[in-house]
Amino acid sequence: MTPKKRIRHRVERTGNKHSRAVFTDGTIVIRLARNLSRTEAEEHVRDLLRRMTQQLLEEEQKTVIDPFRPLLDGNQSLTITLATGKQYHFTLKSGSRTSARRTSRGWSVTVGPHIRRKGLHSFLWKLLSKSEEKRVRILVHMINDETFSYPLRKITLKFATSQWGSCSTRKVIMLNSALLFTPPSVLKYLIVHELSHLRFGNHSPTYWRNVGSAMPTFKRAREILKDYRLPTL
């Protein structure tokens, strides 16, 4: 995508209080608020279209973390390399049902006849998450012990398309498996970020001071993270 390329868009009238724009199926959808005059509607469309287009162009400049794309596009084998330098080798073969067998180098995956592209994508990420979850769990506990020592009930590693991590009120931390492909400082930042949410439920100045107390260089890691984006199907 380049700045000269036009992106499809359509306009929808809604009963909402505020206008907004979303990007879905390759199209910018402008959802206009209720009771707008013709002039107001035109202004909203121009402004939202401009902002969403700029956002999409900026996203296109980022590094997409999409290690399994060659397998989704038809390759039968693939070696992926994590940010730590560790490698996993995946091989695919057809079979009666989808399953996986651990090998000395990674995973041998049998692909059933009914699995869809999105399902295979999710299955491959689950295998990688399973391979690395113990290491990441140990890392989280180590960082927590060295910094906050907050009560923590559970740590999960899984792929998500919309968030890098989360912390629930039940003291469960989720980290996105895509972080395995970012520099170690970024993974540490996300860990500290979510650990801080065990005490602070928002992003107040006090929260950010808490993050900084555990990782003084977090702002640099946060900026690096902005150069990455998650894959979509």
C-alpha positions in Angstrom: 0.0 0.0 0.0 1.3 3.4 -0.9 0.0 6.9 -0.2 -1.2 7.2 -3.8 -3.3 4.0 -3.6 -7.0 4.6 -3.0 -8.6 2.4 -0.3 -12.2 1.3 -0.8 -14.7 2.9 1.6 -18.4 3.1 2.2 -20.6 5.2 4.4 -23.3 3.8 6.8 -25.9 5.8 8.7 -26.3 4.7 12.3 -28.2 5.6 15.5 -25.0 6.1 17.4 -24.1 9.3 19.2 -20.6 9.5 17.6 -19.3 8.8 14.2 -16.5 6.3 13.8 -14.5 4.4 11.2 -13.5 0.7 11.1 -11.5 -1.3 8.6 -13.0 -4.6 7.6 -12.5 -6.9 4.6 -10.3 -4.4 2.9 -12.8 -1.6 3.1 -12.9 1.5 5.4 -16.5 1.7 6.8 -17.5 5.2 7.9 -20.4 4.8 10.5 -22.0 8.2 10.8 -23.7 9.4 14.0 -27.4 10.2 14.1 -29.0 13.6 13.3 -26.1 15.0 11.3 -26.7 17.7 8.7 -25.5 17.1 5.2 -22.6 19.4 5.8 -21.7 17.8 9.1 -21.9 14.3 7.5 -19.5 15.3 4.7 -17.1 16.8 7.2 -17.2 13.6 9.3 -16.6 11.4 6.3 -13.6 13.5 5.1 -12.0 13.6 8.6 -12.5 9.9 9.4 -11.5 8.7 6.0 -8.3 10.8 6.2 -7.4 9.6 9.7 -8.2 5.9 9.0 -6.2 6.0 5.7 -3.2 7.5 7.5 -3.5 4.9 10.2 -3.5 2.1 7.6 -0.5 3.5 5.8 1.4 3.7 9.1 0.5 0.1 9.9 1.8 -1.0 6.5 5.2 0.3 7.4 5.5 -1.9 10.5 7.0 -5.3 10.6 4.3 -7.9 10.6 4.9 -10.9 12.9 3.6 -13.7 10.6 6.0 -16.6 10.8 3.6 -19.3 9.6 2.6 -17.6 6.4 4.7 -19.9 4.1 2.9 -22.9 5.5 -0.5 -21.3 5.1 0.5 -20.5 1.5 1.3 -24.1 0.6 4.8 -24.9 1.9 5.1 -28.3 3.5 8.0 -27.5 5.8 9.3 -24.4 7.6 12.0 -23.5 10.2 11.1 -20.5 12.3 13.7 -18.6 14.4 12.7 -16.8 17.6 14.3 -13.6 18.9 16.4 -15.8 21.3 17.9 -17.6 18.3 16.0 -20.8 19.1 14.6 -22.6 16.1 11.6 -24.8 15.5 11.0 -26.9 12.4 7.4 -27.6 11.3 6.4 -30.2 8.7 2.9 -30.7 7.3 1.3 -33.7 5.8 -2.3 -34.7 4.9 -4.2 -37.1 7.1 -7.7 -38.1 8.3 -7.7 -35.6 11.2 -5.6 -32.7 12.4 -3.0 -33.6 15.0 0.6 -33.0 15.9 3.6 -35.0 17.1 6.6 -33.5 18.8 9.9 -34.1 17.2 13.5 -33.4 18.2 13.5 -30.3 16.0 9.9 -29.1 16.4 6.6 -30.4 15.3 5.2 -32.8 12.7 1.7 -31.7 11.9 -1.0 -33.9 10.2 -3.6 -31.7 8.5 -7.1 -33.1 8.4 -9.3 -32.6 5.3 -11.8 -30.3 7.1 -9.5 -27.7 8.8 -9.7 -24.2 7.4 -6.9 -21.8 6.8 -7.7 -19.8 10.0 -7.9 -23.0 12.0 -4.5 -24.2 10.8 -3.1 -20.8 11.6 -4.4 -21.0 15.2 -3.3 -24.6 15.5 0.3 -23.8 14.6 0.5 -20.9 17.0 -0.8 -23.1 19.8 2.0 -25.6 19.1 4.6 -22.8 19.4 3.0 -21.5 22.5 3.0 -24.9 24.1 6.8 -25.2 23.3 7.7 -21.9 24.9 5.1 -21.4 27.6 7.2 -22.9 30.4 10.2 -20.7 29.6 8.1 -17.6 29.5 6.3 -18.5 32.7 9.7 -18.9 34.5 10.7 -15.5 33.1 7.6 -13.8 34.4 8.1 -15.2 37.9 11.7 -14.2 37.9 10.9 -10.6 36.8 8.1 -10.4 39.4 10.3 -11.8 42.2 13.0 -9.2 41.3 10.6 -6.3 41.2 7.1 -6.2 42.5 6.5 -9.6 44.2 2.8 -9.3 43.4 0.5 -12.3 44.0 0.0 -14.0 40.6 -2.3 -16.9 40.0 -1.7 -17.9 36.4 0.4 -17.1 33.3 -0.6 -18.1 29.8 1.1 -17.7 26.4 -1.1 -17.6 23.4 -1.6 -15.9 20.1 -4.1 -13.1 19.8 -4.8 -10.8 16.8 -5.8 -7.7 18.8 -3.6 -7.3 21.9 -0.1 -7.9 23.1 -1.1 -8.9 26.6 -3.7 -8.7 29.3 -4.1 -9.0 33.1 -7.5 -10.1 34.5 -9.0 -9.2 37.9 -8.4 -12.9 38.8 -4.6 -12.2 38.6 -4.2 -14.1 35.4 -1.6 -12.7 32.9 -1.8 -13.4 29.2 1.2 -12.7 26.9 0.9 -12.9 23.1 3.1 -15.6 21.5 4.0 -13.1 18.8 6.3 -11.4 21.4 8.6 -14.4 21.0 9.7 -12.7 17.7 10.4 -9.3 19.3 13.6 -8.2 21.0 14.0 -9.4 24.7 13.6 -5.9 25.9 10.1 -5.7 24.4 9.0 -9.0 26.0 10.3 -7.8 29.3 8.4 -4.5 28.9 5.1 -6.4 28.3 5.8 -8.6 31.3 6.4 -5.5 33.5 3.4 -3.8 31.9 1.0 -6.6 32.8 2.5 -7.2 36.2 1.9 -3.6 37.1 -1.8 -4.1 36.2 -2.0 -6.6 39.1 -1.9 -3.5 41.3 -3.2 -0.7 39.0 -6.1 -1.2 36.8 -5.5 1.8 34.6 -2.7 3.7 32.9 -2.5 6.6 35.4 0.7 8.5 36.0 1.1 6.4 39.2 0.9 3.2 37.1 3.6 4.4 34.7 5.9 5.4 37.6 5.4 1.8 38.8 6.4 0.4 35.4 9.5 2.7 35.4 10.6 1.6 38.8 10.9 -1.9 37.5 12.2 -1.1 34.1 13.7 2.4 33.7 14.2 1.9 29.9 10.6 0.9 29.3 9.9 3.9 27.0 12.5 2.7 24.5 11.0 -0.8 24.5 7.5 0.6 24.1 8.7 2.6 21.0 10.3 -0.5 19.5 7.0 -2.4 20.0 5.2 0.2 17.9 7.3 -0.9 14.9 5.5 -4.3 14.9 2.0 -5.4 14.1 0.0 -8.6 14.4 -1.0 -10.7 11.4 -4.6 -11.0 10.1 -6.1 -13.6 7.8 
